[in-house]
Amino acid sequence: MTRFSGIVVLLLLMVAGGCAEVMGPYYLQQREYGRGIETYSQTVKENPGDSSAWYYLGRLYLGDDKPKEAQVALVRAVELKPDDADYLFWLGVSKWAQQDFDGEREAYKRALSYDDDHVQAMLYLGHNHLDRGEWAEAKALYDRVLKWDRYNPEALYNRAVALGRLGDREGEVSQLKQFLEYYPDGSLALYATVRLNQHGDFTYRNFIIGSRNLTLMPSAFREGTAEQVFETKPSLAVLGAMMEENDKLSIHIVSYCKGDKELARKRAQAVRGYILSGHPHFDPARLPLSWFDVSETVEVRGKKYFLDESVQFITAVPEK
């Protein structure tokens, strides 16, 4: 599509759907907050009864980190259209940005009174309860969110937080694992893994690989064998991809098997073999091995745990 034809299509859309409904999302998606604010400021001067223009003006001010101005615009949008749950939700966000947490809560509740399935209002009201230490109320809202959006990362993670604060250790561990199953990367995954490890569960662990702190599901094996559990193999694929991207990276594979040094050796070899099977051109020297017939000692925030069977990954420092 040429630039001219693109402009024609855009103009046709604006005529068909109204300028505010088309250009507002465009400015937000492109993060052209300044241009959008200029456009909508003029629009509301010319047509002060256009609730949609006030709404997008408020959204754009929020994007531009100007919550006071956003609130003024969003209040006007709500006055013009008081039953619009989206308007009320974003009004709540503008109040949150100014640390008016009571006003924030009230806005979300009003949004839900008009649309009790408004997922964002449910989610953010849950956050509001969580911040106040109202764990049961927060959990109930995250439960509602997950009925509509079962993969919502914030609801999955914060539901685990709420369960932990309520003293439900088993529920928290289960929820953390569910979160990590869907979202094994990023800062929340790192925090979730630390919390999981604090409970003595090492299904997931954080490793420093190269310059990254990485959450992985370390290799596990069928009892008494060097046959790897399938669910742990994707983490090895991640390591292989990182080594592919950085040909200077070497990873030391360390296997522990209390009382059985030979099995520890076979497991270390199996892990290296799996990585090499996907990258046969790798020099095996980039995957040095060690194996021990003792438990691995892991310290998590001052507490020691002893893992009788485990595999550890350590960035290998090249010899000088």
C-alpha positions, 0 to 999 in steps of 0.5 A: 500500500502506498502512503497516499492510499494509506491516507485515503483508507485512514480518512475513510475510516475516520468518516465511517467511525468518527475521528475520536474512535479511530485516531485515539487508539492510533495515537496510543499504539504509536505512543504519539502522546504529544500529537494526540493531546494537541489534537484532542485538546482542540477537539474538546474545545470545539465539541465539549460534549464529545465524551469519547474525545475527553476519554482519549484525551485522558488516556493520552495524558496518562501515557504522557505521565500527566495523571492530574491532567488525565483525571480532569479529562476522564472526570469530564468523560464520566460526567458525559457518559457515567455508565461507561465502565472503560471510562471509570476504569481509566479514571481509577488508574489516573487516581492510582497514579496520584496515590489516591487509593480510596478514589481508585477503589471507588472508580473500579467498583463503579466500573464493575457496577455497570459491567461486572465482567470488566476484567481490568477493573477486577484485576486492578481492584484486586491489586488495590486490596492486595496493597492494603493487606486484604488478602482474601478480598484480593484472592477472590478478585483474582479468582474472578479474573482467571475465570475469564482470562486463565492465563492472565500473568498478574492474576496468576502471580498475585493470587499466589501472593495472596494465598501465601499471606493467607497461610495456604502454603500448599496452595501458594506452591501450586499457584507459583508452579502454574504461573511458572509453567506459563511464564518462565521468563522475566522478573516475576518468574525470578521472584516466583522461583525464589519464593518456591525455593523458600518453600523447599520446592526446587522444580524451578531454579534461577541460574546465572547464565552468561550475563543473565539471571535465568529461570529454568526447570533443571534436569530431572530423571526417572528414578534410578536412571539417566533417562530425562523427564520430558518436561525438563528438556525445554530448559536445555533447549533454552541453554542451547539457544543461548550458546548458539547466540553467544559462541563464547558462552560455555556452561558447566554441567554439574550433577549430584546423586547422593551415594551413586557417583556413576549414576551422577556421571551418566546423568551429566553426560545425558544432559550434555548429549541432549544439548549436543543432539540439537547442536552437533556443531558445538565443541563438547568442551563448551559443556564441561562436566562434573559429577558428585556422589553427595547432596547439592547444598543450596542456600535460599535467603539464609536457609540451607537445603540439601538436594540428594539428586540435582543438576546445576548449571554454571557459566564456565569461566575460560582458562587464561 
